Amino acid sequence: MSERSGHELSEWFHAHGITEVECLVSDLTGILKGKIMPAGKYLNGGRPRLPDSIFIQTVTGGYPDDEDIRFWNPAERDMQLVPDPGAVYLVPWADDPTAQIIHDCFYLTGEPVELSPRSVLKRVLALYESRGWRPVVAPEVEFYLVKTNTDSDYPLEPPVGRSGRQESSRQSFSIDAVNEFDPLFEEMYDYCEAMDLDLDTLIHEEGAGQMEVNFQHGDPLKLADQVVIFKRTLREVALRHGMYATFMAKPMAHEPGSSMHVHQSLLDIKFGDNLFAGDDGEPSRLFHHFLGGLQAYLPAAMPFFAPNVNSYRRLVRTETSGSAPVNTEWGFDNRTVGLRVPVGDAVATRVENRLGGADCNPYLAIAASLACGYLGMLSQLDPRPPMVGSAWSSGSKLPDDIGPALAALRECKPLADLLGERFVNSYLAVKRAEHAAYFGVISSWEREHLLLRV
């Protein structure tokens, strides 16, 4: 969506008959928080405020212990929400004409709120811009459609399609399997078109009821905005069709997990050339240093790609894990590595980071990936040789649980310096609190196998 001035925003409101405005901010999890205002009040200078404590709230609605947030601001300062003119969308499912606008967060002193995920991504992009570089990304987001389920102890199931039957086997890339849910996807595309989301293709993935949507390549900030809006949209459409859409990394035990792969390339701001391609058409030194940075720092950055306890169930090599990566190796057109380089024209030279789960916050996953590559380019790190053939049983392994992943992030000073020390400390505190809450729950597996046997 093209950026709009205040006057253009007023005209857009008038053209669409907007009566309400949803003022949106993404928290650390990617959940949209905010306030709803009358359109007239909004256009007349009304700007909502929120406490900055929304950025240390856990996914369960709790907060870290006092000891874990000793570095944080205990006053819960107010933040002013400032709209991004390039992140204005309709709410096509609303009964009354409604706009949803993604906002940036600033303290009343004018300083940006460094805990905001959008601010973190903008911080990384500013570093690239200072060197005359412009990153380009293209996210691929997987998800499951499942039957409605109001009992958290009951396993999820594939939904019933137009045929009246559930999927009972894997149907990768099947057109007929997608057609089972044509009414849902037709409405999804109508909504996305009304919001000018840059969707490219829709395919059926490996799992039963698992789909993938690809976005057109473009500006990282705009694409992160679009991913969070798309997630909200798809959940709404699915509910309207009597099912759930879930972006959990591993929602069903015997089905593959869902990912958010991110294709990344790098342009020269002045000339528009792809800096990942050399004059001879081969990948450039800058490309190799970017890869070297990914390999060096991605293991410590894993909490941004696999942010939840459930995330690591996807990153385990089993018969049902599909093509989820378990390493930070790279290779040409190789889906067994975490960093795949698609084969194509030199101008399209890029790297596909396959580590992220669909449950990650897109602002933070894109920021972290670009940060790792940036550190590699600055230090001129060289990657390991490319993998040829299967890398499932070899290569550098990733953390296999969120505990070790958080410990690795805590010890990585270069990432903290680049992303912001206060942000990283806050993120660690939130994730430790979520991990502790998870361990306070006794699972059905424990009751089944330990109750009467140990």
LINRA-V441511 format. One record per residue. SS is DSSP state (~ for helix, > for strand, _ for the rest). Layout:
ss->SS
ss->SS
//
This chain:
ss->_
ss->_
ss->_
ss->_
ss->_
ss->~
ss->~
ss->~
ss->~
ss->~
ss->~
ss->~
ss->~
ss->~
ss->~
ss->~
ss->_
ss->_
ss->_
ss->>
ss->>
ss->>
ss->>
ss->>
ss->>
ss->>
ss->_
ss->_
ss->_
ss->_
ss->_
ss->>
ss->>
ss->>
ss->>
ss->>
ss->>
ss->>
ss->~
ss->~
ss->~
ss->~
ss->~
ss->_
ss->_
ss->_
ss->_
ss->_
ss->>
ss->>
ss->>
ss->~
ss->~
ss->~
ss->~
ss->~
ss->>
ss->_
ss->_
ss->_
ss->_
ss->_
ss->>
ss->_
ss->_
ss->~
ss->~
ss->~
ss->~
ss->_
ss->_
ss->_
ss->_
ss->_
ss->_
ss->_
ss->_
ss->>
ss->>
ss->>
ss->>
ss->>
ss->>
ss->>
ss->>
ss->>
ss->>
ss->>
ss->>
ss->>
ss->_
ss->_
ss->_
ss->_
ss->_
ss->_
ss->_
ss->>
ss->>
ss->>
ss->>
ss->>
ss->>
ss->>
ss->>
ss->>
ss->>
ss->_
ss->_
ss->_
ss->_
ss->>
ss->_
ss->_
ss->_
ss->_
ss->~
ss->~
ss->~
ss->~
ss->~
ss->~
ss->~
ss->~
ss->~
ss->~
ss->~
ss->~
ss->~
ss->~
ss->_
ss->_
ss->>
ss->>
ss->>
ss->>
ss->>
ss->>
ss->>
ss->>
ss->>
ss->>
ss->>
ss->>
ss->>
ss->>
ss->>
ss->_
ss->_
ss->_
ss->_
ss->_
ss->_
ss->_
ss->_
ss->_
ss->_
ss->>
ss->_
ss->>
ss->_
ss->_
ss->_
ss->_
ss->_
ss->>
ss->_
ss->_
ss->_
ss->_
ss->_
ss->_
ss->_
ss->_
ss->~
ss->~
ss->~
ss->~
ss->~
ss->_
ss->_
ss->~
ss->~
ss->~
ss->~
ss->~
ss->~
ss->~
ss->~
ss->~
ss->~
ss->~
ss->~
ss->~
ss->_
ss->_
ss->_
ss->_
ss->>
ss->>
ss->>
ss->>
ss->>
ss->>
ss->_
ss->_
ss->_
ss->_
ss->_
ss->>
ss->>
ss->>
ss->>
ss->>
ss->>
ss->_
ss->_
ss->>
ss->_
ss->~
ss->~
ss->~
ss->~
ss->~
ss->~
ss->~
ss->~
ss->~
ss->~
ss->~
ss->~
ss->~
ss->~
ss->~
ss->~
ss->~
ss->~
ss->~
ss->~
ss->~
ss->_
ss->_
ss->>
ss->>
ss->>
ss->>
ss->_
ss->_
ss->_
ss->_
ss->_
ss->_
ss->_
ss->_
ss->_
ss->_
ss->_
ss->_
ss->>
ss->>
ss->>
ss->>
ss->>
ss->>
ss->>
ss->>
ss->>
ss->>
ss->_
ss->_
ss->_
ss->_
ss->_
ss->>
ss->_
ss->_
ss->>
ss->_
ss->_
ss->_
ss->_
ss->_
ss->>
ss->_
ss->~
ss->~
ss->~
ss->~
ss->~
ss->~
ss->~
ss->~
ss->~
ss->~
ss->~
ss->~
ss->~
ss->~
ss->~
ss->~
ss->~
ss->~
ss->~
ss->~
ss->~
ss->_
ss->_
ss->_
ss->_
ss->_
ss->~
ss->~
ss->~
ss->~
ss->_
ss->_
ss->_
ss->_
ss->_
ss->_
ss->_
ss->_
ss->_
ss->_
ss->_
ss->_
ss->>
ss->_
ss->_
ss->>
ss->>
ss->>
ss->_
ss->_
ss->_
ss->_
ss->_
ss->_
ss->>
ss->>
ss->>
ss->_
ss->_
ss->_
ss->_
ss->~
ss->~
ss->~
ss->_
ss->_
ss->>
ss->>
ss->>
ss->_
ss->_
ss->_
ss->>
ss->_
ss->_
ss->_
ss->_
ss->~
ss->~
ss->~
ss->~
ss->~
ss->~
ss->~
ss->~
ss->~
ss->~
ss->~
ss->~
ss->~
ss->~
ss->~
ss->~
ss->~
ss->~
ss->_
ss->_
ss->_
ss->_
ss->_
ss->_
ss->_
ss->_
ss->_
ss->_
ss->_
ss->_
ss->_
ss->_
ss->_
ss->_
ss->_
ss->>
ss->_
ss->_
ss->_
ss->_
ss->~
ss->~
ss->~
ss->~
ss->~
ss->~
ss->~
ss->~
ss->~
ss->_
ss->_
ss->~
ss->~
ss->~
ss->~
ss->~
ss->~
ss->~
ss->_
ss->~
ss->~
ss->~
ss->~
ss->~
ss->~
ss->~
ss->~
ss->~
ss->~
ss->~
ss->~
ss->~
ss->~
ss->~
ss->~
ss->~
ss->~
ss->~
ss->_
ss->_
ss->_
ss->_
ss->~
ss->~
ss->~
ss->~
ss->~
ss->~
ss->~
ss->_
ss->_
ss->_
ss->_
//
